[in-house]
Amino acid sequence: MDYDFLHQAVFPVFIRKEENGDHKLLFTGTGFFIEINSQLIFITASHVGIQFGREKRDQLIVVEYVGNKKGAERILKGISFINSKYDISAYVIDSKDLEKFKEKPRGFKVLLSELRPLEQVFTFGFPFTQMEENVARIRPIYQIGYINRIIFQEEIIKLVNKCFEKNYQLDFPSFPGISGAPLLVRRGIDMFVGGMIYGKLQTSYLTGPIEMEEEHLLEKNLVTRHEVRNQYEFGLACDYTSIFSLASEALSKLKNKTSGKLTQDK
């Protein structure tokens, strides 16, 4: 059941651009649907859809999978809401486009509570490492792990572009193409979105052996060690608040919008 649901809710994202009469299909990352008040809203990282909308003829496209087999390319039309402060975008898709899917897209419910360190989470997305020339050979990747710490914006604002007020550091890496994938969590038998993966943190730690020196150094909690640095990479996700607030604002503004495309900068 989860496997089928994931394939109906999470999609690889492409931008089709027209340049000098030629069409170019750019694979940019991952996106997913959430459901609020019976309305499906497509969520992804802003940098995944950054090319979309720069030209009037640009098209936002997802590839539909049926089981483990590629289905058709689906053009998504609707109203886009881009958060200029954080790396997240919401797209309210025209219902007529959703009806064209062989299997109607399904949306995750958003978990309206914070996740905690040591909480088990998982994700499903489409990394560039799985990309081949033939679109039909794209395969998703599943990752499962834990939140190993909560990071606030002031700690990483100089390291990560358009980071969020609250961020989850994950104990598994984020590959290129995974940006925009849902951070999923279980509550009983139900599956919820608790955040969105949008980047990574790279850090290095000094490793031993530790060389103890003079006793007075130990009293000051000072030691020396060999300068051996190991690089570590952690996935980075936002919490639920940015997803839910942007999606809710999109639905609110949608009531006052009758047609066309709107980019809403916060």
C-alpha positions as semicolon CSV with decimal commas, in nm:
position;residue;x (nm);y (nm);z (nm)
1;M;0,000;0,000;0,000
2;D;0,277;0,246;0,092
3;Y;0,464;0,169;-0,230
4;D;0,165;0,248;-0,450
5;F;0,085;0,559;-0,250
6;L;0,440;0,692;-0,284
7;H;0,431;0,652;-0,661
8;Q;0,105;0,845;-0,675
9;A;0,229;1,126;-0,451
10;V;0,599;1,179;-0,533
11;F;0,731;1,262;-0,881
12;P;1,052;1,356;-1,063
13;V;1,034;1,718;-1,177
14;F;1,132;1,852;-1,519
15;I;1,123;2,193;-1,683
16;R;1,063;2,201;-2,056
17;K;1,214;2,512;-2,210
18;E;1,193;2,641;-2,563
19;E;1,513;2,795;-2,691
20;N;1,551;2,908;-3,052
21;G;1,270;2,680;-3,159
22;D;1,418;2,375;-2,985
23;H;1,265;2,210;-2,678
24;K;1,496;2,122;-2,392
25;L;1,386;1,897;-2,106
26;L;1,573;1,970;-1,782
27;F;1,555;1,725;-1,491
28;T;1,567;1,942;-1,180
29;G;1,467;1,736;-0,876
30;T;1,174;1,589;-0,684
31;G;0,829;1,714;-0,581
32;F;0,526;1,580;-0,398
33;F;0,157;1,644;-0,341
34;I;0,001;1,728;-0,008
35;E;-0,371;1,746;0,064
36;I;-0,531;2,031;0,257
37;N;-0,908;2,073;0,272
38;S;-0,948;1,815;-0,009
39;Q;-0,722;2,026;-0,236
40;L;-0,402;1,879;-0,382
41;I;-0,102;2,112;-0,376
42;F;0,233;2,031;-0,536
43;I;0,535;2,111;-0,316
44;T;0,901;2,130;-0,409
45;A;1,214;2,327;-0,326
46;S;1,230;2,668;-0,495
47;H;1,564;2,591;-0,660
48;V;1,409;2,282;-0,823
49;G;1,157;2,494;-1,012
50;I;1,376;2,803;-1,043
51;Q;1,380;2,780;-1,422
52;F;1,002;2,751;-1,442
53;G;0,819;3,065;-1,538
54;R;1,118;3,265;-1,658
55;E;0,976;3,239;-2,007
56;K;0,605;3,230;-2,091
57;R;0,647;2,905;-2,283
58;D;0,818;2,718;-1,999
59;Q;0,637;2,403;-1,888
60;L;0,647;2,230;-1,550
61;I;0,642;1,855;-1,609
62;V;0,636;1,545;-1,390
63;V;0,678;1,186;-1,504
64;E;0,405;0,949;-1,396
65;Y;0,497;0,600;-1,283
66;V;0,251;0,311;-1,280
67;G;0,393;0,049;-1,049
68;N;0,763;0,050;-1,138
69;K;0,709;0,144;-1,501
70;K;0,725;0,489;-1,651
71;G;0,400;0,631;-1,771
72;A;0,346;0,955;-1,956
73;E;0,496;1,297;-1,907
74;R;0,236;1,522;-1,745
75;I;0,236;1,898;-1,789
76;L;0,128;2,075;-1,471
77;K;-0,053;2,405;-1,513
78;G;-0,183;2,624;-1,239
79;I;-0,080;2,897;-1,000
80;S;0,268;2,905;-0,849
81;F;0,356;3,049;-0,509
82;I;0,729;3,104;-0,460
83;N;0,863;3,191;-0,116
84;S;1,144;3,440;-0,176
85;K;1,282;3,402;0,178
86;Y;1,295;3,023;0,206
87;D;1,373;2,746;-0,042
88;I;1,018;2,624;-0,096
89;S;0,747;2,659;-0,362
90;A;0,381;2,554;-0,384
91;Y;0,184;2,494;-0,703
92;V;-0,194;2,476;-0,712
93;I;-0,252;2,255;-1,014
94;D;-0,549;2,280;-1,248
95;S;-0,791;1,993;-1,175
96;K;-0,812;1,916;-1,547
97;D;-0,441;1,832;-1,551
98;L;-0,479;1,601;-1,252
99;E;-0,754;1,410;-1,432
100;K;-0,511;1,325;-1,713
101;F;-0,302;1,101;-1,489
102;K;-0,359;0,729;-1,539
103;E;-0,365;0,693;-1,162
104;K;-0,492;1,010;-0,996
105;P;-0,227;1,175;-0,777
106;R;-0,269;1,141;-0,404
107;G;-0,158;1,383;-0,137
108;F;0,013;1,333;0,197
109;K;-0,136;1,475;0,510
110;V;0,094;1,723;0,687
111;L;0,189;1,633;1,043
112;L;0,120;1,951;1,239
113;S;0,377;1,890;1,510
114;E;0,752;1,908;1,537
115;L;0,980;1,610;1,497
116;R;1,247;1,535;1,756
117;P;1,606;1,411;1,754
118;L;1,629;1,029;1,731
119;E;1,290;1,016;1,559
120;Q;1,288;0,775;1,267
121;V;1,210;0,930;0,929
122;F;1,229;0,821;0,567
123;T;1,214;0,970;0,221
124;F;1,150;0,879;-0,141
125;G;1,295;1,076;-0,431
126;F;1,472;1,079;-0,764
127;P;1,846;1,151;-0,745
128;F;2,065;1,247;-1,040
129;T;2,274;0,938;-0,972
130;Q;1,985;0,733;-1,108
131;M;1,949;0,952;-1,418
132;E;2,025;0,808;-1,760
133;E;1,969;0,939;-2,110
134;N;1,643;0,750;-2,141
135;V;1,384;0,903;-1,907
136;A;1,217;0,562;-1,879
137;R;1,517;0,439;-1,679
138;I;1,478;0,683;-1,394
139;R;1,438;0,491;-1,072
140;P;1,353;0,628;-0,728
141;I;1,559;0,581;-0,418
142;Y;1,431;0,506;-0,067
143;Q;1,621;0,625;0,238
144;I;1,549;0,567;0,604
145;G;1,724;0,705;0,909
146;Y;1,696;0,940;1,204
147;I;1,695;1,307;1,288
148;N;2,023;1,360;1,464
149;R;1,979;1,725;1,559
150;I;1,767;2,035;1,513
151;I;1,947;2,336;1,365
152;F;1,822;2,692;1,381
153;Q;1,868;2,942;1,101
154;E;2,134;3,152;1,273
155;E;2,363;2,848;1,296
156;I;2,379;2,780;0,921
157;I;2,264;3,098;0,747
158;K;2,617;3,158;0,614
159;L;2,649;2,798;0,494
160;V;2,311;2,721;0,334
161;N;2,127;2,945;0,090
162;K;1,766;3,031;0,183
163;C;1,767;2,805;0,489
164;F;1,463;2,787;0,717
165;E;1,397;2,909;1,071
166;K;1,413;2,548;1,193
167;N;1,597;2,268;1,014
168;Y;1,638;1,895;1,065
169;Q;1,983;1,744;1,021
170;L;1,943;1,387;0,896
171;D;2,180;1,097;0,947
172;F;2,165;1,006;0,576
173;P;2,298;1,210;0,282
174;S;2,097;1,417;0,036
175;F;2,193;1,340;-0,323
176;P;2,153;1,588;-0,609
177;G;1,798;1,546;-0,738
178;I;1,655;1,459;-0,396
179;S;1,583;1,826;-0,327
180;G;1,208;1,874;-0,293
181;A;1,146;1,521;-0,166
182;P;0,915;1,472;0,133
183;L;1,049;1,395;0,477
184;L;0,807;1,126;0,594
185;V;0,718;0,993;0,935
186;R;0,475;0,736;1,071
187;R;0,212;0,777;1,334
188;G;0,068;0,433;1,393
189;I;-0,009;0,287;1,050
190;D;-0,047;0,629;0,889
191;M;0,220;0,815;0,692
192;F;0,263;1,192;0,714
193;V;0,485;1,465;0,575
194;G;0,694;1,615;0,854
195;G;0,919;1,829;0,635
196;M;1,089;1,867;0,297
197;I;1,447;1,784;0,202
198;Y;1,613;2,080;0,037
199;G;1,989;2,054;0,083
200;K;2,282;1,912;0,268
201;L;2,545;2,000;0,525
202;Q;2,907;1,904;0,481
203;T;3,127;1,908;0,783
204;S;3,454;1,760;0,900
205;Y;3,551;1,614;1,233
206;L;3,895;1,566;1,379
207;T;3,967;1,202;1,448
208;G;4,213;1,043;1,691
209;P;4,421;0,917;1,835
210;I;4,405;1,181;2,108
211;E;4,743;1,274;2,249
212;M;4,728;1,371;2,615
213;E;4,984;1,634;2,721
214;E;5,057;1,817;3,043
215;E;4,830;1,762;3,341
216;H;4,738;2,131;3,360
217;L;4,595;2,103;3,008
218;L;4,361;1,827;3,120
219;E;4,238;2,048;3,402
220;K;4,131;2,303;3,139
221;N;3,971;2,033;2,922
222;L;4,239;2,087;2,659
223;V;4,393;1,805;2,457
224;T;4,584;1,784;2,131
225;R;4,517;1,534;1,858
226;H;4,646;1,443;1,516
227;E;4,507;1,660;1,239
228;V;4,314;1,385;1,063
229;R;3,988;1,516;0,920
230;N;3,705;1,302;0,792
231;Q;3,434;1,460;0,577
232;Y;3,073;1,383;0,661
233;E;2,760;1,477;0,474
234;F;2,413;1,510;0,624
235;G;2,078;1,565;0,458
236;L;1,897;1,885;0,553
237;A;1,519;1,930;0,574
238;C;1,281;2,204;0,679
239;D;1,008;2,139;0,934
240;Y;0,635;2,128;0,862
241;T;0,559;2,493;0,933
242;S;0,689;2,636;0,604
243;I;0,507;2,372;0,401
244;F;0,176;2,419;0,574
245;S;0,185;2,799;0,592
246;L;0,275;2,845;0,223
247;A;0,016;2,588;0,110
248;S;-0,252;2,747;0,327
249;E;-0,169;3,092;0,195
250;A;-0,186;2,957;-0,161
251;L;-0,536;2,822;-0,101
252;S;-0,645;3,148;0,056
253;K;-0,519;3,357;-0,235
254;L;-0,661;3,108;-0,484
255;K;-1,012;3,212;-0,384
256;N;-0,940;3,559;-0,520
257;K;-0,771;3,437;-0,836
258;T;-0,986;3,330;-1,128
259;S;-0,730;3,244;-1,399
260;G;-0,369;3,272;-1,510
261;K;-0,046;3,220;-1,320
262;L;0,066;3,417;-1,018
263;T;0,406;3,419;-0,851
264;Q;0,359;3,521;-0,491
265;D;0,676;3,639;-0,317
266;K;0,666;3,658;0,055
